[in-house]
Amino acid sequence: MKKFLPLLLLAASISSIAADNFDATAEKIKSALKAEIRAEAETDRDKNRKALQTLEFFGLRDDMKIIELIPGGGWYTKILAPVVSEKGQYYAAIGTGRINDLTKESGFEKIKIVAEDAKLYRKDGERFYSLDADSLGVKDLDMVLTFRNYHNFAEQGRRNMNKLAFEALKPGGVYAVVDHTARHMEEPNAANKRRVDPVLAIKEIQEAGFELVDYSDLHYRADDELRYEVGVKSVTGNTDRWTIKFRKPN
């Protein structure tokens, strides 16, 4: 029994250090959530999006090198960038036009926009986007995150985004993906065009080389019947979303 005691103490110590590390990160997330730069329309979504719990699930730490793909209007950018600004690095790639002005704001100067030659476009007659890019322009990242973007792509775009994420991450790095839930194997229709079958997403992301780590029900919504387009008044802001964590193998 004595020979196992040091190992148990070491395990407890490592667990304690990990908890302390997230405690520090959690305080920075809370501070970012309270920042004046966030508009009322953004803070109104806090209860639904649960940024603190979501980023804890994905394993974010304040010393990480991270990249956010397709940051949109910067809802998560305003949280992620300040958290890693001191000890880590925030990058943004693909569809970054709406956060360009944010890089001029105090506290956001360290944001780096990469893969600026990436082309996000829709082919004539297509509902979903294609993506042309050979690289994100960065390597050895700790985490790649993308929120409610997987549904925007046709298969070519989804597979290319997964490939780019895989190549940018270091071994053991995390691919963090959230999107609106579609019924399994449901045929495409007007109601599900901004929803994605999580089983399909898992299959495609694993085929890119990733390991499935965990699934969270943080954004499970029992009252979303998966029957309506996500912008419909009865479900908007309260959609059922899958939240899945992947890892690049060591």
C-alpha positions in Angstrom: 0.0 0.0 0.0 2.9 2.4 0.8 4.2 2.3 -2.7 0.9 3.5 -4.1 0.6 6.4 -1.6 3.1 8.7 -3.5 1.2 8.0 -6.7 -2.1 8.9 -5.1 -0.7 12.1 -3.7 0.8 13.0 -7.1 -2.6 12.4 -8.8 -4.3 14.5 -6.2 -1.7 17.2 -6.7 -2.2 17.2 -10.5 -6.0 17.4 -10.0 -5.6 20.3 -7.7 -3.3 22.1 -10.1 -5.8 21.6 -12.9 -8.6 23.0 -10.8 -6.6 26.0 -9.8 -5.7 26.6 -13.4 -9.4 26.7 -14.4 -10.2 28.8 -11.4 -7.9 31.5 -12.7 -9.3 31.1 -16.2 -12.9 31.2 -14.9 -12.3 34.5 -13.2 -11.0 35.9 -16.5 -14.1 34.6 -18.3 -16.4 36.2 -15.7 -14.5 39.5 -16.1 -14.9 39.4 -19.9 -18.6 38.7 -19.6 -19.0 41.8 -17.5 -16.9 44.0 -19.8 -18.5 47.3 -21.0 -17.6 46.5 -24.6 -20.3 43.9 -24.7 -23.6 45.3 -26.1 -26.9 44.6 -24.3 -27.9 42.3 -27.2 -24.9 40.2 -26.4 -25.3 40.1 -22.7 -29.0 39.1 -23.2 -27.7 35.8 -24.7 -25.5 34.9 -21.8 -28.0 32.8 -19.9 -28.7 30.8 -23.1 -25.2 30.4 -24.3 -23.5 29.6 -21.0 -20.0 30.6 -22.0 -18.4 29.8 -18.7 -19.7 26.3 -18.5 -19.1 25.7 -22.2 -15.5 26.8 -22.1 -14.9 24.8 -18.9 -16.2 21.7 -20.7 -13.9 22.3 -23.6 -11.0 22.7 -21.3 -10.0 26.3 -22.1 -7.0 27.7 -20.1 -5.7 31.3 -20.1 -2.3 30.2 -21.4 -3.5 28.5 -24.5 -2.9 29.4 -28.2 -6.4 29.2 -29.7 -8.1 30.0 -32.9 -11.8 30.8 -33.5 -13.1 29.8 -36.9 -15.8 32.1 -38.4 -16.2 34.4 -35.4 -19.2 36.2 -36.9 -20.0 39.4 -35.0 -17.6 38.5 -32.2 -19.9 37.3 -29.4 -17.3 34.7 -28.4 -14.3 36.8 -29.5 -15.1 39.4 -26.8 -14.8 36.6 -24.3 -12.0 34.4 -25.6 -9.5 37.1 -26.7 -9.3 38.9 -23.3 -9.0 35.5 -21.4 -5.8 34.5 -23.3 -4.4 37.9 -24.0 -1.8 37.9 -21.2 -0.5 34.3 -21.3 -1.7 32.9 -24.5 -2.8 34.0 -28.0 -6.1 34.4 -29.8 -6.3 34.0 -33.5 -9.3 34.3 -35.8 -9.7 32.9 -39.3 -12.3 32.7 -42.1 -15.2 35.1 -42.2 -13.5 37.6 -39.9 -14.7 40.9 -41.5 -17.1 41.8 -38.7 -14.4 41.7 -36.0 -11.9 43.9 -37.8 -12.9 47.0 -35.9 -12.7 45.0 -32.6 -8.9 44.7 -33.1 -8.6 48.5 -32.6 -10.3 48.5 -29.2 -8.3 48.6 -26.0 -7.6 45.1 -24.7 -8.0 43.5 -28.1 -4.9 44.7 -29.9 -3.3 41.2 -29.6 -5.9 39.6 -31.8 -4.3 38.1 -34.9 -6.3 37.5 -38.1 -4.9 34.6 -40.1 -5.7 32.7 -43.3 -6.9 36.0 -44.9 -6.7 34.4 -48.3 -9.3 31.8 -47.4 -12.3 31.9 -49.7 -15.8 31.3 -48.2 -18.4 31.3 -50.9 -21.5 29.8 -52.3 -21.6 28.2 -55.7 -24.4 29.3 -58.1 -27.6 27.7 -57.0 -26.1 26.3 -53.8 -27.7 26.8 -50.3 -24.5 26.1 -48.4 -21.0 27.5 -48.5 -17.8 26.0 -49.9 -14.4 26.8 -48.4 -11.1 27.1 -50.3 -8.0 27.3 -48.0 -4.8 25.3 -47.8 -3.8 26.3 -44.3 -4.9 28.4 -41.3 -1.3 29.8 -41.3 -0.6 28.7 -37.7 0.6 25.5 -36.1 0.8 23.8 -32.7 -2.4 25.3 -31.4 -4.0 24.1 -28.2 -7.6 24.6 -29.3 -9.7 25.3 -32.3 -13.2 26.5 -31.6 -16.2 27.2 -33.8 -19.7 28.0 -32.7 -22.9 27.4 -34.7 -21.0 27.4 -38.1 -20.8 23.8 -39.1 -24.4 24.0 -40.5 -23.3 26.8 -43.0 -21.2 24.5 -45.1 -21.8 22.0 -47.8 -19.9 18.7 -47.3 -16.8 20.1 -49.1 -16.6 23.0 -46.8 -17.2 21.0 -43.6 -14.5 18.5 -44.5 -12.0 21.2 -45.4 -12.7 23.1 -42.2 -12.1 19.8 -40.2 -8.8 19.2 -42.1 -7.6 22.7 -41.5 -8.4 22.4 -37.8 -6.6 19.1 -37.6 -3.4 20.4 -39.2 -3.3 23.5 -37.1 -3.6 21.7 -33.7 -0.7 20.2 -31.8 -1.0 16.5 -30.8 -3.5 16.4 -28.0 -5.1 19.7 -29.1 -8.8 20.1 -28.8 -11.4 20.8 -31.5 -14.5 22.4 -29.9 -17.7 22.4 -32.0 -21.2 23.6 -31.2 -24.2 23.7 -33.5 -28.0 23.5 -33.8 -29.3 19.9 -33.7 -31.1 18.3 -36.6 -33.0 15.0 -36.5 -30.8 12.0 -37.3 -30.9 11.1 -41.0 -33.6 13.7 -41.8 -33.6 14.7 -45.4 -32.7 18.4 -46.1 -35.6 20.8 -46.0 -36.4 24.4 -45.3 -36.8 23.8 -41.6 -33.5 22.1 -41.0 -31.2 24.2 -43.2 -29.4 25.7 -40.2 -29.3 22.5 -38.2 -26.9 19.6 -38.4 -27.2 15.9 -37.5 -24.7 15.4 -34.7 -24.0 11.9 -35.8 -23.0 13.1 -39.2 -20.8 15.7 -37.6 -19.1 13.1 -35.4 -18.6 10.8 -38.4 -17.0 13.6 -40.6 -14.8 14.9 -37.8 -13.5 11.5 -36.9 -12.8 10.8 -40.6 -10.6 13.9 -40.5 -8.4 12.1 -37.9 -9.9 13.3 -34.6 -10.9 11.3 -31.6 -14.3 11.9 -29.9 -13.6 12.9 -26.3 -17.0 13.9 -24.9 -20.5 15.3 -25.5 -22.2 17.8 -23.2 -25.9 18.4 -22.7 -25.4 22.0 -21.6 -27.4 23.2 -24.6 -30.0 20.5 -24.6 -33.5 22.0 -25.0 -36.3 19.5 -24.5 -38.9 22.0 -25.8 -37.1 22.3 -29.2 -39.0 19.7 -31.3 -36.3 20.0 -34.0 -39.2 20.7 -36.4 -38.7 24.4 -37.0 -36.1 26.7 -38.6 -33.8 28.1 -35.9 -35.0 31.7 -36.6 -38.6 30.9 -36.0 -39.9 32.9 -33.0 -40.9 29.8 -31.0 -37.3 28.5 -30.9 -35.0 31.3 -31.7 -32.5 31.8 -28.9 -33.5 28.5 -27.4 -32.5 25.9 -29.9 -31.3 22.5 -28.9 -27.5 22.4 -29.7 -24.9 19.7 -29.6 -21.7 20.5 -27.9 -18.9 18.1 -28.7 -15.2 17.9 -27.8 -12.7 16.2 -30.1 -8.9 15.7 -29.7 -6.1 15.3 -32.2 -4.4 12.1 -31.2 -1.0 12.2 -29.5 
